[in-house]
Amino acid sequence: MNELPNPAPTVTPDTEEFWAATARGTLLLRRCDRCGSVIWYPRPFCPECGSLETSWIEASGRGTLYTFTVVHRSGIPGYREARPYVVAYVELTEGPRVMTNIVGCEPDEIEVGMPVRVVFHDTGQGNALYRFEPDPSPAGGG
Ligand SMILES: [Zn+2]
């Protein structure tokens, strides 16, 4: 299994702080100051109550695997060479489900519900991609 490529993300004014944090190994989430909803993807308003009063919070970087698929066919350069690779939704401890890749293990070692933790892959462009790997010591465990 080859390494996945690390293409630089598209950074917008709304996501600039989020991506800057990834370079420091930090996963940021946006939380509504009015209703407490944790917002994904990062944006300056709350999709639940419409409030513009939202703040950055630092995520634990932990979660569980919600669902996944193993990609065997891909025409995307870089990804094609990395096959098979895993595309997944991870449910963060804070609530949101984020689309990501699972790395650090073979696809046949992956199962729904397994604990995972975030890892960052440097894009070389001042930020990093968030991916997840199996978490050998999930919070609340041993
Ligand atoms: Zn809200």
Backbone and ligand atoms as CSV (ligand in chain L), in Angstrom:
chain,resi,resn,atom,element,x,y,z
A,1,MET,N,N,0.851,-1.190,0.000
A,1,MET,CA,C,0.000,0.000,0.000
A,1,MET,C,C,0.890,1.244,0.000
A,2,ASN,N,N,0.727,2.094,-1.005
A,2,ASN,CA,C,1.522,3.314,-1.102
A,2,ASN,C,C,0.894,4.431,-0.287
A,3,GLU,N,N,1.716,5.449,-0.032
A,3,GLU,CA,C,1.229,6.625,0.689
A,3,GLU,C,C,0.249,7.402,-0.188
A,4,LEU,N,N,-0.768,7.952,0.429
A,4,LEU,CA,C,-1.680,8.831,-0.280
A,4,LEU,C,C,-0.973,10.142,-0.600
A,5,PRO,N,N,-1.354,10.793,-1.685
A,5,PRO,CA,C,-0.803,12.121,-1.966
A,5,PRO,C,C,-1.364,13.136,-0.967
A,6,ASN,N,N,-0.700,14.268,-0.851
A,6,ASN,CA,C,-1.136,15.310,0.092
A,6,ASN,C,C,-1.369,16.628,-0.639
A,7,PRO,N,N,-2.403,16.674,-1.474
A,7,PRO,CA,C,-2.660,17.917,-2.213
A,7,PRO,C,C,-3.096,19.040,-1.277
A,8,ALA,N,N,-2.623,20.239,-1.546
A,8,ALA,CA,C,-2.990,21.388,-0.714
A,8,ALA,C,C,-4.481,21.677,-0.866
A,9,PRO,N,N,-5.141,21.990,0.245
A,9,PRO,CA,C,-6.572,22.300,0.195
A,9,PRO,C,C,-6.812,23.698,-0.363
A,10,THR,N,N,-8.046,23.968,-0.734
A,10,THR,CA,C,-8.451,25.316,-1.107
A,10,THR,C,C,-8.764,26.083,0.177
A,11,VAL,N,N,-8.009,27.140,0.424
A,11,VAL,CA,C,-8.190,27.924,1.649
A,11,VAL,C,C,-9.019,29.161,1.326
A,12,THR,N,N,-10.061,29.370,2.104
A,12,THR,CA,C,-10.919,30.546,1.941
A,12,THR,C,C,-10.820,31.384,3.220
A,13,PRO,N,N,-11.314,32.612,3.195
A,13,PRO,CA,C,-11.287,33.409,4.432
A,13,PRO,C,C,-11.969,32.697,5.604
A,14,ASP,N,N,-13.011,31.921,5.323
A,14,ASP,CA,C,-13.725,31.214,6.388
A,14,ASP,C,C,-12.940,30.034,6.950
A,15,THR,N,N,-11.996,29.508,6.167
A,15,THR,CA,C,-11.276,28.310,6.607
A,15,THR,C,C,-9.788,28.563,6.853
A,16,GLU,N,N,-9.373,29.828,6.707
A,16,GLU,CA,C,-7.953,30.163,6.844
A,16,GLU,C,C,-7.402,29.739,8.212
A,17,GLU,N,N,-8.147,30.045,9.274
A,17,GLU,CA,C,-7.670,29.710,10.619
A,17,GLU,C,C,-7.664,28.200,10.835
A,18,PHE,N,N,-8.672,27.532,10.300
A,18,PHE,CA,C,-8.749,26.072,10.398
A,18,PHE,C,C,-7.507,25.431,9.789
A,19,TRP,N,N,-7.176,25.848,8.564
A,19,TRP,CA,C,-6.032,25.231,7.876
A,19,TRP,C,C,-4.707,25.625,8.517
A,20,ALA,N,N,-4.605,26.861,9.025
A,20,ALA,CA,C,-3.374,27.269,9.721
A,20,ALA,C,C,-3.143,26.381,10.936
A,21,ALA,N,N,-4.229,26.008,11.630
A,21,ALA,CA,C,-4.107,25.159,12.821
A,21,ALA,C,C,-3.610,23.762,12.473
A,22,THR,N,N,-3.979,23.284,11.293
A,22,THR,CA,C,-3.534,21.932,10.920
A,22,THR,C,C,-2.007,21.863,10.846
A,23,ALA,N,N,-1.373,22.976,10.491
A,23,ALA,CA,C,0.093,23.002,10.429
A,23,ALA,C,C,0.708,22.835,11.813
A,24,ARG,N,N,-0.064,23.188,12.862
A,24,ARG,CA,C,0.397,23.027,14.244
A,24,ARG,C,C,-0.078,21.705,14.833
A,25,GLY,N,N,-0.714,20.863,14.024
A,25,GLY,CA,C,-1.197,19.581,14.523
A,25,GLY,C,C,-2.452,19.705,15.351
A,26,THR,N,N,-3.253,20.717,15.043
A,26,THR,CA,C,-4.479,20.966,15.796
A,26,THR,C,C,-5.684,20.928,14.866
A,27,LEU,N,N,-6.715,20.232,15.314
A,27,LEU,CA,C,-7.968,20.191,14.574
A,27,LEU,C,C,-8.953,21.139,15.251
A,28,LEU,N,N,-9.352,22.161,14.515
A,28,LEU,CA,C,-10.306,23.132,15.049
A,28,LEU,C,C,-11.713,22.831,14.567
A,29,LEU,N,N,-12.666,23.132,15.418
A,29,LEU,CA,C,-14.075,23.044,15.048
A,29,LEU,C,C,-14.727,24.369,15.407
A,30,ARG,N,N,-15.828,24.647,14.763
A,30,ARG,CA,C,-16.578,25.858,15.038
A,30,ARG,C,C,-17.771,25.462,15.925
A,31,ARG,N,N,-18.020,26.238,16.975
A,31,ARG,CA,C,-19.166,25.955,17.849
A,31,ARG,C,C,-20.029,27.195,17.979
A,32,CYS,N,N,-21.338,26.964,17.978
A,32,CYS,CA,C,-22.297,28.062,18.081
A,32,CYS,C,C,-22.337,28.560,19.513
A,33,ASP,N,N,-22.148,29.871,19.680
A,33,ASP,CA,C,-22.201,30.465,21.027
A,33,ASP,C,C,-23.638,30.518,21.547
A,34,ARG,N,N,-24.623,30.469,20.649
A,34,ARG,CA,C,-26.006,30.597,21.080
A,34,ARG,C,C,-26.615,29.240,21.452
A,35,CYS,N,N,-26.501,28.223,20.527
A,35,CYS,CA,C,-27.195,26.951,20.787
A,35,CYS,C,C,-26.240,25.816,21.120
A,36,GLY,N,N,-24.941,26.050,20.975
A,36,GLY,CA,C,-23.966,25.031,21.369
A,36,GLY,C,C,-23.677,23.986,20.312
A,37,SER,N,N,-24.318,24.079,19.154
A,37,SER,CA,C,-24.055,23.111,18.087
A,37,SER,C,C,-22.597,23.179,17.652
A,38,VAL,N,N,-22.020,22.012,17.416
A,38,VAL,CA,C,-20.690,21.979,16.832
A,38,VAL,C,C,-20.873,21.862,15.323
A,39,ILE,N,N,-20.203,22.759,14.611
A,39,ILE,CA,C,-20.479,22.985,13.189
A,39,ILE,C,C,-19.402,22.369,12.323
A,40,TRP,N,N,-19.805,21.568,11.365
A,40,TRP,CA,C,-18.907,21.048,10.338
A,40,TRP,C,C,-19.624,21.125,9.025
A,41,TYR,N,N,-18.954,21.619,7.994
A,41,TYR,CA,C,-17.591,22.094,7.866
A,41,TYR,C,C,-17.456,23.495,8.465
A,42,PRO,N,N,-16.249,23.978,8.646
A,42,PRO,CA,C,-16.082,25.299,9.262
A,42,PRO,C,C,-16.739,26.405,8.438
A,43,ARG,N,N,-17.598,27.174,9.076
A,43,ARG,CA,C,-18.233,28.320,8.425
A,43,ARG,C,C,-18.657,29.283,9.528
A,44,PRO,N,N,-18.884,30.533,9.168
A,44,PRO,CA,C,-19.048,31.562,10.202
A,44,PRO,C,C,-20.454,31.680,10.769
A,45,PHE,N,N,-21.367,30.780,10.404
A,45,PHE,CA,C,-22.725,30.864,10.958
A,45,PHE,C,C,-23.168,29.470,11.368
A,46,CYS,N,N,-24.187,29.432,12.224
A,46,CYS,CA,C,-24.692,28.154,12.718
A,46,CYS,C,C,-25.813,27.651,11.810
A,47,PRO,N,N,-25.650,26.462,11.188
A,47,PRO,CA,C,-26.715,25.946,10.327
A,47,PRO,C,C,-27.947,25.503,11.116
A,48,GLU,N,N,-27.814,25.348,12.429
A,48,GLU,CA,C,-28.952,24.928,13.256
A,48,GLU,C,C,-29.868,26.097,13.600
A,49,CYS,N,N,-29.269,27.204,14.067
A,49,CYS,CA,C,-30.109,28.315,14.540
A,49,CYS,C,C,-29.862,29.615,13.780
A,50,GLY,N,N,-28.901,29.604,12.860
A,50,GLY,CA,C,-28.662,30.783,12.044
A,50,GLY,C,C,-27.816,31.857,12.701
A,51,SER,N,N,-27.373,31.616,13.936
A,51,SER,CA,C,-26.585,32.614,14.651
A,51,SER,C,C,-25.245,32.871,13.953
A,52,LEU,N,N,-24.817,34.128,14.017
A,52,LEU,CA,C,-23.494,34.474,13.505
A,52,LEU,C,C,-22.462,34.486,14.627
A,53,GLU,N,N,-22.923,34.195,15.843
A,53,GLU,CA,C,-22.034,34.167,17.009
A,53,GLU,C,C,-21.467,32.759,17.153
A,54,THR,N,N,-20.308,32.524,16.553
A,54,THR,CA,C,-19.669,31.217,16.640
A,54,THR,C,C,-18.202,31.398,16.984
A,55,SER,N,N,-17.607,30.365,17.575
A,55,SER,CA,C,-16.214,30.451,18.025
A,55,SER,C,C,-15.471,29.173,17.664
A,56,TRP,N,N,-14.163,29.322,17.533
A,56,TRP,CA,C,-13.330,28.134,17.312
A,56,TRP,C,C,-13.134,27.385,18.620
A,57,ILE,N,N,-13.201,26.074,18.552
A,57,ILE,CA,C,-12.797,25.240,19.681
A,57,ILE,C,C,-11.795,24.212,19.169
A,58,GLU,N,N,-10.952,23.723,20.064
A,58,GLU,CA,C,-9.967,22.730,19.693
A,58,GLU,C,C,-10.573,21.337,19.868
A,59,ALA,N,N,-10.601,20.567,18.808
A,59,ALA,CA,C,-11.174,19.224,18.882
A,59,ALA,C,C,-10.205,18.280,19.587
A,60,SER,N,N,-10.768,17.209,20.143
A,60,SER,CA,C,-9.932,16.202,20.795
A,60,SER,C,C,-9.118,15.419,19.775
A,61,GLY,N,N,-9.585,15.419,18.527
A,61,GLY,CA,C,-8.914,14.619,17.506
A,61,GLY,C,C,-9.253,13.146,17.574
A,62,ARG,N,N,-10.247,12.825,18.408
A,62,ARG,CA,C,-10.643,11.420,18.554
A,62,ARG,C,C,-12.076,11.217,18.092
A,63,GLY,N,N,-12.327,9.987,17.693
A,63,GLY,CA,C,-13.676,9.674,17.261
A,63,GLY,C,C,-13.801,8.203,16.965
A,64,THR,N,N,-14.908,7.854,16.294
A,64,THR,CA,C,-15.110,6.466,15.894
A,64,THR,C,C,-15.441,6.421,14.414
A,65,LEU,N,N,-15.128,5.289,13.814
A,65,LEU,CA,C,-15.393,5.117,12.394
A,65,LEU,C,C,-16.886,4.898,12.189
A,66,TYR,N,N,-17.496,5.799,11.412
A,66,TYR,CA,C,-18.936,5.727,11.190
A,66,TYR,C,C,-19.262,4.820,10.008
A,67,THR,N,N,-18.568,5.031,8.904
A,67,THR,CA,C,-18.717,4.157,7.740
A,67,THR,C,C,-17.499,4.349,6.855
A,68,PHE,N,N,-17.268,3.391,5.960
A,68,PHE,CA,C,-16.094,3.513,5.094
A,68,PHE,C,C,-16.272,2.691,3.827
A,69,THR,N,N,-15.412,2.990,2.858
A,69,THR,CA,C,-15.331,2.172,1.660
A,69,THR,C,C,-13.870,2.035,1.277
A,70,VAL,N,N,-13.526,0.895,0.723
A,70,VAL,CA,C,-12.167,0.672,0.237
A,70,VAL,C,C,-12.162,0.945,-1.258
A,71,VAL,N,N,-11.301,1.887,-1.661
A,71,VAL,CA,C,-11.248,2.285,-3.063
A,71,VAL,C,C,-10.201,1.439,-3.785
A,72,HIS,N,N,-10.681,0.658,-4.752
A,72,HIS,CA,C,-9.784,-0.178,-5.553
A,72,HIS,C,C,-9.564,0.397,-6.943
A,73,ARG,N,N,-10.510,1.248,-7.393
A,73,ARG,CA,C,-10.408,1.827,-8.727
A,73,ARG,C,C,-10.434,3.337,-8.595
A,74,SER,N,N,-9.399,3.990,-9.124
A,74,SER,CA,C,-9.358,5.444,-9.084
A,74,SER,C,C,-8.556,5.939,-10.265
A,75,GLY,N,N,-9.076,6.974,-10.918
A,75,GLY,CA,C,-8.354,7.559,-12.028
A,75,GLY,C,C,-7.594,8.808,-11.634
A,76,ILE,N,N,-7.628,9.135,-10.337
A,76,ILE,CA,C,-7.005,10.379,-9.887
A,76,ILE,C,C,-5.512,10.152,-9.702
A,77,PRO,N,N,-4.676,10.895,-10.441
A,77,PRO,CA,C,-3.228,10.707,-10.304
A,77,PRO,C,C,-2.786,10.859,-8.852
A,78,GLY,N,N,-1.887,10.013,-8.403
A,78,GLY,CA,C,-1.451,10.039,-7.013
A,78,GLY,C,C,-2.291,9.096,-6.170
A,79,TYR,N,N,-3.595,9.241,-6.273
A,79,TYR,CA,C,-4.498,8.318,-5.569
A,79,TYR,C,C,-4.512,6.949,-6.246
A,80,ARG,N,N,-4.443,6.973,-7.569
A,80,ARG,CA,C,-4.417,5.715,-8.327
A,80,ARG,C,C,-3.281,4.829,-7.830
A,81,GLU,N,N,-2.091,5.438,-7.617
A,81,GLU,CA,C,-0.917,4.679,-7.188
A,81,GLU,C,C,-1.024,4.215,-5.736
A,82,ALA,N,N,-1.916,4.836,-4.966
A,82,ALA,CA,C,-2.031,4.523,-3.537
A,82,ALA,C,C,-3.072,3.435,-3.261
A,83,ARG,N,N,-3.738,2.952,-4.284
A,83,ARG,CA,C,-4.762,1.926,-4.090
A,83,ARG,C,C,-4.182,0.645,-3.498
A,84,PRO,N,N,-4.970,-0.095,-2.717
A,84,PRO,CA,C,-6.289,0.307,-2.237
A,84,PRO,C,C,-6.162,1.280,-1.079
A,85,TYR,N,N,-7.078,2.245,-0.994
A,85,TYR,CA,C,-7.074,3.171,0.129
A,85,TYR,C,C,-8.491,3.314,0.661
A,86,VAL,N,N,-8.611,3.902,1.820
A,86,VAL,CA,C,-9.894,3.918,2.520
A,86,VAL,C,C,-10.444,5.335,2.605
A,87,VAL,N,N,-11.657,5.516,2.143
A,87,VAL,CA,C,-12.408,6.754,2.312
A,87,VAL,C,C,-13.467,6.477,3.369
A,88,ALA,N,N,-13.569,7.372,4.342
A,88,ALA,CA,C,-14.435,7.080,5.486
A,88,ALA,C,C,-15.112,8.335,6.009
A,89,TYR,N,N,-16.168,8.108,6.764
A,89,TYR,CA,C,-16.713,9.143,7.625
A,89,TYR,C,C,-16.360,8.777,9.054
A,90,VAL,N,N,-15.722,9.719,9.731
A,90,VAL,CA,C,-15.400,9.559,11.146
A,90,VAL,C,C,-16.336,10.458,11.944
A,91,GLU,N,N,-16.943,9.865,12.965
A,91,GLU,CA,C,-17.767,10.666,13.876
A,91,GLU,C,C,-16.882,11.136,15.013
A,92,LEU,N,N,-16.639,12.444,15.044
A,92,LEU,CA,C,-15.786,13.021,16.077
A,92,LEU,C,C,-16.461,12.939,17.441
A,93,THR,N,N,-15.648,12.889,18.480
A,93,THR,CA,C,-16.172,12.890,19.848
A,93,THR,C,C,-17.103,14.080,20.059
A,94,GLU,N,N,-16.797,15.196,19.394
A,94,GLU,CA,C,-17.598,16.417,19.541
A,94,GLU,C,C,-18.909,16.370,18.757
A,95,GLY,N,N,-19.088,15.332,17.908
A,95,GLY,CA,C,-20.358,15.179,17.219
A,95,GLY,C,C,-20.332,15.136,15.709
A,96,PRO,N,N,-19.631,16.077,15.049
A,96,PRO,CA,C,-19.689,16.097,13.594
A,96,PRO,C,C,-19.096,14.836,12.952
A,97,ARG,N,N,-19.630,14.512,11.778
A,97,ARG,CA,C,-19.069,13.433,10.964
A,97,ARG,C,C,-18.293,14.054,9.821
A,98,VAL,N,N,-17.010,13.690,9.727
A,98,VAL,CA,C,-16.153,14.303,8.724
A,98,VAL,C,C,-15.673,13.249,7.735
A,99,MET,N,N,-15.633,13.642,6.465
A,99,MET,CA,C,-15.129,12.750,5.433
A,99,MET,C,C,-13.615,12.808,5.455
A,100,THR,N,N,-12.970,11.648,5.334
A,100,THR,CA,C,-11.539,11.591,5.540
A,100,THR,C,C,-10.987,10.299,4.954
A,101,ASN,N,N,-9.701,10.070,5.175
A,101,ASN,CA,C,-9.085,8.794,4.844
A,101,ASN,C,C,-8.644,8.117,6.131
A,102,ILE,N,N,-8.689,6.796,6.142
A,102,ILE,CA,C,-8.111,6.034,7.240
A,102,ILE,C,C,-6.746,5.538,6.779
A,103,VAL,N,N,-5.737,5.791,7.596
A,103,VAL,CA,C,-4.368,5.427,7.255
A,103,VAL,C,C,-3.753,4.644,8.420
A,104,GLY,N,N,-2.570,4.126,8.197
A,104,GLY,CA,C,-1.839,3.489,9.288
A,104,GLY,C,C,-2.256,2.059,9.563
A,105,CYS,N,N,-3.043,1.473,8.673
A,105,CYS,CA,C,-3.411,0.068,8.825
A,105,CYS,C,C,-3.878,-0.442,7.469
A,106,GLU,N,N,-3.999,-1.735,7.357
A,106,GLU,CA,C,-4.488,-2.321,6.111
A,106,GLU,C,C,-6.016,-2.214,6.065
A,107,PRO,N,N,-6.571,-2.067,4.851
A,107,PRO,CA,C,-8.030,-1.954,4.739
A,107,PRO,C,C,-8.792,-3.089,5.429
A,108,ASP,N,N,-8.240,-4.299,5.442
A,108,ASP,CA,C,-8.999,-5.411,6.045
A,108,ASP,C,C,-8.924,-5.410,7.577
A,109,GLU,N,N,-8.189,-4.462,8.146
A,109,GLU,CA,C,-8.146,-4.330,9.610
A,109,GLU,C,C,-9.176,-3.321,10.126
A,110,ILE,N,N,-9.900,-2.718,9.196
A,110,ILE,CA,C,-10.798,-1.624,9.551
A,110,ILE,C,C,-12.209,-2.135,9.767
A,111,GLU,N,N,-12.866,-1.656,10.810
A,111,GLU,CA,C,-14.272,-2.008,11.014
A,111,GLU,C,C,-15.049,-0.824,11.580
A,112,VAL,N,N,-16.314,-0.773,11.217
A,112,VAL,CA,C,-17.197,0.288,11.700
A,112,VAL,C,C,-17.221,0.272,13.222
A,113,GLY,N,N,-17.136,1.457,13.810
A,113,GLY,CA,C,-17.194,1.569,15.261
A,113,GLY,C,C,-15.833,1.591,15.932
A,114,MET,N,N,-14.789,1.325,15.168
A,114,MET,CA,C,-13.458,1.301,15.784
A,114,MET,C,C,-13.026,2.714,16.191
A,115,PRO,N,N,-12.304,2.827,17.323
A,115,PRO,CA,C,-11.801,4.141,17.722
A,115,PRO,C,C,-10.664,4.597,16.812
A,116,VAL,N,N,-10.673,5.868,16.469
A,116,VAL,CA,C,-9.638,6.437,15.600
A,116,VAL,C,C,-9.175,7.773,16.177
A,117,ARG,N,N,-8.009,8.197,15.749
A,117,ARG,CA,C,-7.485,9.497,16.162
A,117,ARG,C,C,-6.878,10.196,14.955
A,118,VAL,N,N,-6.851,11.504,15.033
A,118,VAL,CA,C,-6.414,12.291,13.890
A,118,VAL,C,C,-4.891,12.240,13.741
A,119,VAL,N,N,-4.448,12.267,12.498
A,119,VAL,CA,C,-3.042,12.465,12.167
A,119,VAL,C,C,-3.015,13.523,11.062
A,120,PHE,N,N,-1.896,14.226,10.965
A,120,PHE,CA,C,-1.806,15.300,9.978
A,120,PHE,C,C,-0.702,15.003,8.975
A,121,HIS,N,N,-1.032,15.183,7.699
A,121,HIS,CA,C,-0.080,14.954,6.621
A,121,HIS,C,C,0.232,16.280,5.940
A,122,ASP,N,N,1.466,16.706,6.094
A,122,ASP,CA,C,1.924,18.012,5.600
A,122,ASP,C,C,1.779,18.119,4.080
A,123,THR,N,N,1.164,19.199,3.635
A,123,THR,CA,C,1.017,19.417,2.191
A,123,THR,C,C,2.219,20.134,1.592
A,124,GLY,N,N,3.098,20.674,2.473
A,124,GLY,CA,C,4.214,21.476,1.992
A,124,GLY,C,C,3.798,22.892,1.614
A,125,GLN,N,N,2.539,23.243,1.885
A,125,GLN,CA,C,2.000,24.559,1.507
A,125,GLN,C,C,1.517,25.330,2.734
A,126,GLY,N,N,2.084,25.024,3.906
A,126,GLY,CA,C,1.705,25.759,5.105
A,126,GLY,C,C,0.487,25.202,5.811
A,127,ASN,N,N,0.061,24.021,5.406
A,127,ASN,CA,C,-1.048,23.369,6.110
A,127,ASN,C,C,-0.913,21.860,5.959
A,128,ALA,N,N,-1.852,21.154,6.516
A,128,ALA,CA,C,-1.771,19.699,6.513
A,128,ALA,C,C,-3.168,19.112,6.362
A,129,LEU,N,N,-3.216,17.917,5.809
A,129,LEU,CA,C,-4.497,17.222,5.662
A,129,LEU,C,C,-4.772,16.408,6.911
A,130,TYR,N,N,-6.030,16.439,7.363
A,130,TYR,CA,C,-6.417,15.628,8.518
A,130,TYR,C,C,-6.855,14.260,8.019
A,131,ARG,N,N,-6.212,13.244,8.565
A,131,ARG,CA,C,-6.626,11.871,8.287
A,131,ARG,C,C,-6.698,11.162,9.621
A,132,PHE,N,N,-7.167,9.938,9.618
A,132,PHE,CA,C,-7.340,9.239,10.889
A,132,PHE,C,C,-6.701,7.866,10.829
A,133,GLU,N,N,-6.208,7.441,11.991
A,133,GLU,CA,C,-5.596,6.120,12.116
A,133,GLU,C,C,-6.238,5.415,13.299
A,134,PRO,N,N,-6.099,4.077,13.365
A,134,PRO,CA,C,-6.635,3.373,14.534
A,134,PRO,C,C,-6.061,3.955,15.815
A,135,ASP,N,N,-6.910,4.106,16.824
A,135,ASP,CA,C,-6.489,4.672,18.104
A,135,ASP,C,C,-6.284,3.530,19.092
A,136,PRO,N,N,-5.023,3.249,19.442
A,136,PRO,CA,C,-4.748,2.117,20.332
A,136,PRO,C,C,-5.139,2.401,21.783
A,137,SER,N,N,-5.345,3.685,22.115
A,137,SER,CA,C,-5.679,4.011,23.512
A,137,SER,C,C,-6.800,5.038,23.551
A,138,PRO,N,N,-8.005,4.632,23.134
A,138,PRO,CA,C,-9.105,5.597,23.082
A,138,PRO,C,C,-9.435,6.168,24.457
A,139,ALA,N,N,-9.909,7.403,24.459
A,139,ALA,CA,C,-10.285,8.055,25.719
A,139,ALA,C,C,-11.311,7.202,26.447
A,140,GLY,N,N,-11.120,7.021,27.723
A,140,GLY,CA,C,-12.030,6.210,28.504
A,140,GLY,C,C,-11.600,4.754,28.551
A,141,GLY,N,N,-10.654,4.376,27.667
A,141,GLY,CA,C,-10.139,3.023,27.680
A,141,GLY,C,C,-8.890,2.946,28.519
A,142,GLY,N,N,-8.123,1.876,28.363
A,142,GLY,CA,C,-6.955,1.659,29.219
A,142,GLY,C,C,-5.836,2.439,28.817
L,1,ZN,ZN,ZN,-26.705,27.692,16.846
